[in-house]
Amino acid sequence: MSYLFLAIAIVAEVIATSALKASQGFSVLVPSIITILGYTVALFFLSLTLKTIPVGIAYAIWSGAGIVLISAVGWIFFKQHLDTAAFIGLGLMITGIIVINVFSKSTHI
């Protein structure tokens, strides 16, 4: 269940961050509400994850996956430019997440 909770936390954080961009500094009501609810859900499910996965590992996966996904959202939906260095960096993050999940014994308590 821990990885399901972590996945929910990641998706909620990406939704919240996307809505944060659309809220225009909390001046648009609906995206502002989505932002607050999304971050609340994200932190709640991250806290459930921390019952079984060490905080450093869970946070590394949560933040790394969140960065990769929100970069994709920005690129696709907000037409934000990603250059070669950005793609290389995002690829390294994905590689890091895979290495942690496949090879680290720290993820299994």
C-alpha positions as CSV (number, residue, x, y, z in Angstrom):
1,M,0.0,0.0,0.0
2,S,2.9,2.4,0.6
3,Y,3.7,2.7,-3.1
4,L,0.0,3.3,-3.9
5,F,-0.1,6.0,-1.2
6,L,3.1,7.5,-2.7
7,A,1.7,7.5,-6.2
8,I,-1.5,9.3,-4.9
9,A,0.8,11.8,-3.2
10,I,2.7,12.4,-6.4
11,V,-0.3,12.8,-8.6
12,A,-2.0,15.1,-6.1
13,E,1.1,17.3,-5.9
14,V,1.3,17.5,-9.7
15,I,-2.4,18.5,-9.9
16,A,-1.9,21.1,-7.2
17,T,1.2,22.6,-8.8
18,S,-0.6,22.8,-12.2
19,A,-3.5,24.5,-10.5
20,L,-1.1,26.8,-8.7
21,K,0.1,28.1,-12.1
22,A,-3.5,28.5,-13.2
23,S,-4.4,30.3,-10.0
24,Q,-2.3,33.4,-11.0
25,G,-1.1,34.1,-7.5
26,F,-4.2,32.8,-5.8
27,S,-6.3,35.4,-7.7
28,V,-8.5,32.9,-9.5
29,L,-10.8,31.0,-7.1
30,V,-11.3,27.5,-8.5
31,P,-7.6,26.8,-9.3
32,S,-6.7,28.3,-5.8
33,I,-9.1,25.8,-4.1
34,I,-7.7,22.9,-6.2
35,T,-4.2,23.9,-5.2
36,I,-4.9,23.9,-1.5
37,L,-6.9,20.6,-1.7
38,G,-4.2,19.0,-3.9
39,Y,-1.3,19.9,-1.5
40,T,-3.4,18.7,1.4
41,V,-4.1,15.3,-0.2
42,A,-0.4,15.1,-1.3
43,L,0.9,15.7,2.2
44,F,-1.6,13.4,3.8
45,F,-0.7,10.5,1.5
46,L,3.0,11.2,1.8
47,S,2.6,11.0,5.6
48,L,1.0,7.6,5.2
49,T,3.9,6.5,3.0
50,L,6.4,7.5,5.8
51,K,5.0,4.8,8.1
52,T,6.8,2.1,6.0
53,I,9.3,3.9,3.7
54,P,12.2,5.9,5.1
55,V,11.7,9.6,4.8
56,G,14.7,10.3,2.6
57,I,13.8,7.6,0.1
58,A,10.1,8.5,0.0
59,Y,10.9,12.2,-0.4
60,A,13.4,11.5,-3.1
61,I,10.9,9.5,-5.1
62,W,8.0,12.0,-4.4
63,S,10.0,15.1,-5.3
64,G,11.9,13.5,-8.2
65,A,8.8,12.0,-9.8
66,G,6.9,15.3,-9.1
67,I,9.6,17.3,-10.9
68,V,9.6,15.1,-13.9
69,L,5.8,15.0,-14.2
70,I,5.2,18.7,-13.6
71,S,7.9,19.4,-16.2
72,A,6.0,17.3,-18.7
73,V,2.7,19.1,-17.7
74,G,4.4,22.5,-18.2
75,W,5.9,21.4,-21.6
76,I,2.6,19.9,-22.9
77,F,-0.1,22.1,-21.4
78,F,1.6,25.4,-20.7
79,K,3.9,25.3,-23.8
80,Q,7.0,25.8,-21.6
81,H,10.3,25.2,-23.4
82,L,12.6,22.4,-22.2
83,D,16.1,22.4,-23.7
84,T,18.5,19.5,-24.1
85,A,20.0,20.1,-20.6
86,A,16.5,20.0,-19.1
87,F,15.8,16.7,-20.8
88,I,19.1,15.2,-19.7
89,G,18.5,16.3,-16.1
90,L,15.0,14.9,-16.1
91,G,16.4,11.6,-17.6
92,L,18.9,11.5,-14.7
93,M,16.1,12.0,-12.2
94,I,14.1,9.1,-13.8
95,T,17.2,7.0,-13.7
96,G,17.8,7.8,-10.0
97,I,14.2,6.9,-9.1
98,I,14.6,3.6,-10.9
99,V,17.9,2.9,-9.2
100,I,16.4,3.6,-5.8
101,N,13.4,1.4,-6.4
102,V,15.2,-1.5,-8.0
103,F,18.5,-1.7,-6.2
104,S,18.1,0.0,-2.8
105,K,17.3,-2.2,0.2
106,S,16.3,1.0,2.0
107,T,13.0,1.0,0.3
108,H,11.9,-2.2,2.0
109,I,11.4,-2.1,5.8
